[in-house]
Amino acid sequence: MFVRVGEVFGRTPFPHYQHLPIRARLGGLKIDGVIEGSLYAWIQTTQGDWLGLCEFELPTGDGTESFQLRQWCPSGAISLRSVGGG
């Protein structure tokens, strides 16, 4: 399965990152794009929305490290097929 990371993590409406030192941008987590992961469970909220328990790795901005996450993601951010349809 695939997670559209930008839909999981909210972002500030203003691009404050442009004012960050390059060191902070390279070492910070990359929270955009589509990442392959694993889906473990579904749960429905009291409002009727669905959340999937997903596990995936987020790379740092420079790609030298990554961090494993397991968290509930909104169903709209989860795709059971690759974005290209494969």
C-alpha positions as CSV (number, residue, x, y, z in Angstrom):
1,M,0.0,0.0,0.0
2,F,1.0,3.6,-0.4
3,V,0.6,6.7,1.8
4,R,0.3,10.2,0.5
5,V,2.3,11.7,3.4
6,G,1.3,15.3,2.7
7,E,-2.3,14.3,3.5
8,V,-1.3,12.7,6.8
9,F,0.7,15.5,8.2
10,G,-0.8,19.0,8.2
11,R,1.4,21.8,7.0
12,T,1.5,25.5,7.8
13,P,-0.2,27.5,5.0
14,F,2.9,29.7,4.8
15,P,6.3,28.4,3.5
16,H,8.3,29.2,6.6
17,Y,10.9,26.6,5.6
18,Q,12.4,29.2,3.2
19,H,13.8,31.0,6.2
20,L,15.2,27.9,7.9
21,P,19.0,27.2,7.8
22,I,20.0,24.6,5.2
23,R,21.1,22.3,8.0
24,A,17.6,22.2,9.4
25,R,16.0,21.6,6.0
26,L,18.4,18.7,5.2
27,G,18.1,17.0,8.6
28,G,14.3,17.4,9.0
29,L,11.7,14.8,8.0
30,K,10.5,14.9,4.4
31,I,6.7,14.9,4.8
32,D,5.5,15.1,1.2
33,G,5.2,12.7,-1.7
34,V,4.0,9.1,-1.7
35,I,5.7,6.4,0.5
36,E,5.2,2.7,0.3
37,G,4.3,1.0,3.6
38,S,2.2,-1.7,5.3
39,L,-1.5,-1.5,6.3
40,Y,-2.4,-3.4,9.5
41,A,-6.0,-2.5,10.4
42,W,-9.0,-0.3,9.7
43,I,-11.1,1.5,12.3
44,Q,-14.1,3.7,11.9
45,T,-14.4,7.0,13.8
46,T,-17.6,8.2,15.5
47,Q,-18.1,10.7,12.6
48,G,-18.1,7.8,10.1
49,D,-14.6,8.4,8.7
50,W,-12.1,5.5,8.3
51,L,-8.5,5.4,9.5
52,G,-5.9,2.8,8.6
53,L,-3.1,1.7,10.9
54,C,-0.1,2.2,8.6
55,E,3.6,1.7,9.0
56,F,6.1,3.5,6.8
57,E,9.5,5.2,6.9
58,L,10.0,8.9,6.5
59,P,13.4,9.9,5.1
60,T,15.2,13.0,6.2
61,G,15.6,15.9,3.7
62,D,19.1,14.8,2.7
63,G,18.1,11.1,2.5
64,T,20.9,9.9,4.8
65,E,18.5,8.7,7.6
66,S,14.9,7.6,8.0
67,F,12.5,7.0,10.8
68,Q,9.9,4.2,11.1
69,L,6.4,5.3,12.0
70,R,3.3,3.3,12.8
71,Q,0.2,5.5,13.0
72,W,-3.4,6.0,12.1
73,C,-3.8,7.7,8.7
74,P,-7.0,9.0,7.1
75,S,-8.4,6.7,4.5
76,G,-8.1,9.4,1.8
77,A,-4.3,9.3,2.2
78,I,-4.1,5.6,1.7
79,S,-3.9,3.8,-1.7
80,L,-3.8,0.1,-2.0
81,R,-2.1,0.4,-5.4
82,S,0.7,2.5,-6.7
83,V,-0.2,6.0,-7.9
84,G,0.7,5.0,-11.4
85,G,-1.8,2.1,-11.3
86,G,0.8,-0.7,-10.9
